[in-house]
């Protein structure tokens, strides 16, 4: 008869089903698969890895070239590594494994996930050629076509562009996957799309923040024949050529230059069309408002004839300040048309005979200026 003491000291009994459930299934390695193993030894011949069930594999130095010396130095016994099975084990030799190929195989899987989710992937620029940039992503070599790189200033020469691109080697960049073709070993990415998306988000924020009538700081990002583009720190606004100065502007490039920082006046914010209209001249007093500080009735000034009409001639005395010389004030003699005595472009001595700043009107006289000159000459004699 068995005592209670003997029963208590006996080991617990297990059913065959429990033993089978607890046992790790035995599985043979297959060529081409990626397995996880425990590092057993690291020496000059490579890394000895236990991949389960007393099966060992060797990773020779030639199969871990993708690791930097620093990365290799931190691998120690007990660490776990992913390895690609190049050759299964035999009675004579352990399995031949590769860290490089494992990294690549894992990279394809990870990149496919990025492509499916449209998430961004980080890469490191390794070099450039005429077609674009070579980049390392998840252990694989990818390519960014020139058209998908961050924009380079149009004013840069080919030599400048090459220098700019060369300086980016080693730079970490956020990228969007455009194409992934494992069979053709093809990974195509875009930096431009990431920047455009960021720009759109920044523009949304800026459009909500901007208030018409406020003054903002910006940087000139582009110049065209019709105006100037200013980077507002998230989006570009346009200063139309007519808003650059109170004076006539023939070429925007004579007023500002690329890269110049300046204060701008927010003229209009159209959130539907996502357009921002800016002004440079609105930050300066309108010339007609201060004309009384510079001119007075009876003063003699120089003016350039800008336009002829049946009733007289218009002459510019300053920037956008123009006045009318009535046909009766052009000459002492009777004339039928101003063209009998003046033409566009003529520079005349004129006398201010009327000023109406609130109506933007200025009356000028060539005849009275001449009479005033004659009187002064008589007094001198």
Rosetta blueprint (number, residue, H / E / L):
1 X L
2 X L
3 X L
4 X H
5 X H
6 X H
7 X H
8 X H
9 X H
10 X L
11 X L
12 X L
13 X L
14 X L
15 X L
16 X H
17 X H
18 X H
19 X H
20 X H
21 X H
22 X H
23 X L
24 X L
25 X L
26 X L
27 X L
28 X L
29 X L
30 X L
31 X L
32 X L
33 X L
34 X E
35 X E
36 X E
37 X E
38 X E
39 X E
40 X E
41 X E
42 X E
43 X E
44 X L
45 X L
46 X E
47 X E
48 X E
49 X E
50 X E
51 X L
52 X L
53 X L
54 X L
55 X L
56 X E
57 X E
58 X E
59 X E
60 X L
61 X H
62 X H
63 X H
64 X L
65 X L
66 X L
67 X L
68 X L
69 X H
70 X H
71 X H
72 X H
73 X H
74 X L
75 X L
76 X L
77 X L
78 X L
79 X L
80 X E
81 X E
82 X E
83 X E
84 X E
85 X E
86 X E
87 X E
88 X L
89 X L
90 X L
91 X L
92 X L
93 X L
94 X L
95 X E
96 X E
97 X E
98 X E
99 X H
100 X H
101 X H
102 X H
103 X H
104 X H
105 X H
106 X H
107 X H
108 X H
109 X H
110 X H
111 X H
112 X H
113 X H
114 X H
115 X H
116 X H
117 X H
118 X L
119 X L
120 X L
121 X E
122 X E
123 X E
124 X E
125 X E
126 X E
127 X E
128 X E
129 X E
130 X L
131 X L
132 X E
133 X E
134 X E
135 X E
136 X E
137 X E
138 X L
139 X L
140 X E
141 X E
142 X E
143 X E
144 X E
145 X E
146 X H
147 X H
148 X H
149 X L
150 X L
151 X L
152 X L
153 X L
154 X L
155 X L
156 X L
157 X L
158 X H
159 X H
160 X H
161 X H
162 X H
163 X H
164 X H
165 X H
166 X H
167 X L
168 X L
169 X L
170 X L
171 X L
172 X E
173 X E
174 X E
175 X E
176 X E
177 X E
178 X E
179 X E
180 X E
181 X E
182 X L
183 X L
184 X L
185 X L
186 X E
187 X E
188 X E
189 X E
190 X E
191 X L
192 X H
193 X H
194 X H
195 X H
196 X H
197 X H
198 X H
199 X H
200 X H
201 X H
202 X H
203 X H
204 X H
205 X H
206 X H
207 X H
208 X H
209 X H
210 X L
211 X L
212 X L
213 X L
214 X L
215 X E
216 X E
217 X E
218 X E
219 X E
220 X E
221 X E
222 X E
223 X E
224 X E
225 X L
226 X L
227 X E
228 X E
229 X E
230 X E
231 X E
232 X L
233 X L
234 X L
235 X L
236 X E
237 X E
238 X E
239 X E
240 X E
241 X H
242 X H
243 X H
244 X L
245 X L
246 X L
247 X L
248 X L
249 X L
250 X L
251 X L
252 X H
253 X H
254 X H
255 X L
256 X L
257 X L
258 X L
259 X L
260 X L
261 X E
262 X E
263 X E
264 X E
265 X E
266 X E
267 X E
268 X E
269 X E
270 X E
271 X L
272 X L
273 X L
274 X L
275 X E
276 X E
277 X E
278 X E
279 X E
280 X L
281 X H
282 X H
283 X H
284 X L
285 X L
286 X L
287 X H
288 X H
289 X H
290 X H
291 X H
292 X H
293 X H
294 X H
295 X L
296 X L
297 X L
298 X L
299 X L
300 X E
301 X E
302 X E
303 X E
304 X E
305 X E
306 X E
307 X E
308 X E
309 X E
310 X L
311 X L
312 X E
313 X E
314 X E
315 X E
316 X E
317 X E
318 X E
319 X L
320 X L
321 X E
322 X E
323 X E
324 X E
325 X E
326 X E
327 X H
328 X H
329 X H
330 X L
331 X L
332 X L
333 X L
334 X L
335 X L
336 X L
337 X L
338 X H
339 X H
340 X H
341 X L
342 X L
343 X L
344 X L
345 X L
346 X L
347 X E
348 X E
349 X E
350 X E
351 X E
352 X E
353 X E
354 X E
355 X E
356 X E
357 X H
358 X H
359 X H
360 X L
361 X E
362 X E
363 X E
364 X E
365 X E
366 X H
367 X H
368 X H
369 X H
370 X H
371 X H
372 X H
373 X H
374 X H
375 X H
376 X H
377 X H
378 X H
379 X H
380 X H
381 X L
